[in-house]
Amino acid sequence: MTASSAPATSYKDTLNLLQTPFSMRANAKVREPEIQAFWAELQLYERLSQQNPGESFTLHDGPPYANGALHVGHALNKILKDIINKTALLQGKKARFIPGWDCHGLPIELKVLQGLKSSERAELTPVSLRQKAHAYALEQVEGQKAGFRRWGIWADWDQPYLTLQKSYEAAQIGVFGAMVLAGHIYRGLKPVHWSPSSRTALAEAELEYPDGHTSPSVFVAFPAVQLPKGLATQLSAAGLKPEAAIAEGGLAVAIWTTTPWTLPANLAVSVNERLDYAICAVSPRGESTAPSASHLVVAAELRESLEASLGLELQPLLRVKGADLEGIVYRHPLLERASAVVIGGDYITTEAGTGLVHTAPGHGVDDFNTGKKYGLPVLCPVDEAGNLTAEAGPFAGTNVLKDANPTIIEALEGTGLLLKQERYEHRYPYDWRTKKPTIFRATEQWFASVEGFRAAALEAIAQVEWLPASGRNRIEAMVSERGDWCISRQRTWGVPIPVFYHRETGEVLLNQTTLDHIQALIAEHGSDVWWERDEAGLLPEPYAAEAAQWRKGTDTMDVWFDSGSSWAGVLGGIAGGESRAPELHYPADLYLEGSDQHRGWFQSSLLTSVAVNGHAPYKRVLTHGFTLDEKGRKMSKSLGNVVDPAVLVEGGKNEKQEPAYGADVLRLWVSSVDYSADVPLGPGIVKQLADVYRKVRNTARYLLGNLHDFDPARDAVPYAELPLLDQWMLQRTAALIDSVSGDFERFEFYRFFQALQNFCVVDLSNVYLDIAKDRLYVSGAQEFRRRSCQTVLALVVERLAGLIAPVLCHMAEDIWQNLPYAVSERSVFERGWPTAPAEWRQPELETPMAQILELRALVNRQLESCRASGQLGASLEAQVQLELGDGAESTRAALRWLESTAHPSVDNLADWLLVSALQQGGSAPADVLAEANEAGITVRIAKAAGEKCERCWHYETDIGQHSTHPSLCGRCVAVLS
Ligand SMILES: [Zn+2]
């Protein structure tokens, strides 16, 4: 019989089809801002972060620099923070997040200066420059803030902390003052990294080391004019006449330097007392010309390699220890001056050069320390622009980065003392802003004496949890080895070093009274007051009366001191300080930044906090890597591989080529990467992420679409009455909740990303929902088969929304807003972190279910081969016969488990295999289409008996028995009547 009376479409209308306004397409460009407006209207972040019942959680924001557009590095950083904060909020904690910006410093000052006409520059005063810099910084803050908000980041956006705010500056002065009073701040002449191009001292963190730097290196002979007694005796014993050795053209010490411009500042030659040195007779090799010295002193270990590189025969006549050389007096090769050979330290090695080190205390840290030991002056004949001064004699006026080197080398050539010159490639520090080489230059600077609290800092590091653990080694090594921290800068846009100098004696005025007074002035007026007022207006009594004697300092503080004081300025971690919000605490629970901050903010914050309070400002420090392109290269405009997060979220000019993926896809990327190393991003990765996003969205849509006529209050089936398949699905959901909770606890979001995909694709789509189609579509709307399934769908979709909320916050809220039944929470974030009732946890369901899913896979492979050969269409056209032999015990046990069900209308193998009939044992069907035998299981596929029901597409033998519905099976007839 064929169905001709009723058109198929009429039966289609009797199925329970999907109904939901939750759209397949995200339409993120419109929908995400709508959801954000909804959150704002509910004041959701404000209420949860202030009124949640749990403890407070302080993730303290490291301030990005207020300059430039947001890039994917910002996205990685801020979204990681937001995922952690949203998780904490869902867990009922008061996770108040005060975002910050670093607003002072040279880059902004330069930006302002570059934007001025020369006439405007001429009229510029420090105060007007600061006003322009202030306005520029605020404008940049607003631009970046809008980007962060668009990404769905929750924070106190209307009350961020800015390092230019009065209260912040005052707290920073408080930190500086506490360090002054504890004896940790001093002023000294010391070689510091100096940028002639910026005319300022630079911190370690402001340097970069570009590849391919070469310097003009020179080997020079310094002729000895006087020998110490001990050495003279040894020379005599070796048959050399000391008197002759020091005669003109006699004995010389050989040095090597890559900075010829420092030679005018030479005040010593240093040796390592423990190394062996050789006194060698010199003769030319091949065509080379003989130097003016007949004997050279070099490190014994380097003698042979020097013979090759200098092109000289160096015949060793006497071997002595470095200590024996101390006290040789030599003549400066270029200036009328004599200096001595001194003992340096273990920094003198035989890795390069001659083993004897040209020493200029004004131009190197080791040189400075050695000079200090011998009471040498800190000679620094270089001005702030890098020009040699009158102290450099005939070289005055040349520039160390331009003509000083060639001029000095030419002069050396004329003396006959130049042994060799060559280009030398090495690591050399450049100014990170101007990209020009820096020098070491001794200047009067303000320092924080790290030596004074190094031990306490190392102890504090040990108390902190570093994630990953290698972070501890990094910062420990840096803090153990670092020198004192130069905190002064010769710039205008910053917080002043609040010091006065006596106009005649240079005496420094810096004490509790002046510090308190300046701090109060800055709290009231901001740090502009330092430039707006004269000394009389800045000095407290009793000094104000003698204001004419004092001159205010002009240095500003290193910006790392600004941001490094944020624990005081924001978290209130200083005596008399106030935190920005009652929920914040100090030390913070967590700092989270890129791994370069071991050198930067993690360290500057640690040093100031330890110096003032004796402990770290954080309990835990989590670091992330950097963003690279898909091939592992740095993103750069020239390579054309930059992913602009604004384009990714909002789309490009041509949305066909650059679609608007929305903030959730950007957030999903952040969750997908193992950020403990550098992380890749590019168009291919974005496409894959968009696919995962769609998969999750479509899964949620399917769940919602099948709940349109379901009200848990009315229709839910109690857990104990659910079929085995449903209980298994809830066991899987409980397992997902447990694993994802752990993943978030350990900040391993990429595991969440994998678990989420697995849950949506495998557990839900491939298994549970695949089997459930018949229950959902075909059953009567209120049948147990369908209501029990809907019960599970509702329980799952609510928890799925909660689990994705920290990452896919917009989609999670969209799901919540489209739940087709009433819930008591207006937002998914009010529901809290998903939980599973204890009864859901039935791990014993996993084993039989796994067996059955294996059997299902075996059957599917046979069905697939029948489909491929055109013998079958849909799997419902098939019947299956199973025979379980030896070796199939666990499958047999699984089938017994299935047969024990109280709900055979759901828990039956034919339905689970999506076939129309199933037979266990008995005789094989006629016309077997496919047969397989694996692990004791025989599977035979044949055409199902009967005809296809027009409504449910099952093949049944009872079709045609009902006169009104001659094309339907008995089950469908029952549903319709
Ligand atoms: Zn039917």
Residues whose N, C-alpha, C, O or C-beta is under 5 A from the ligand:
A	BS01	ZN	C949 R951 C952 C969 C972
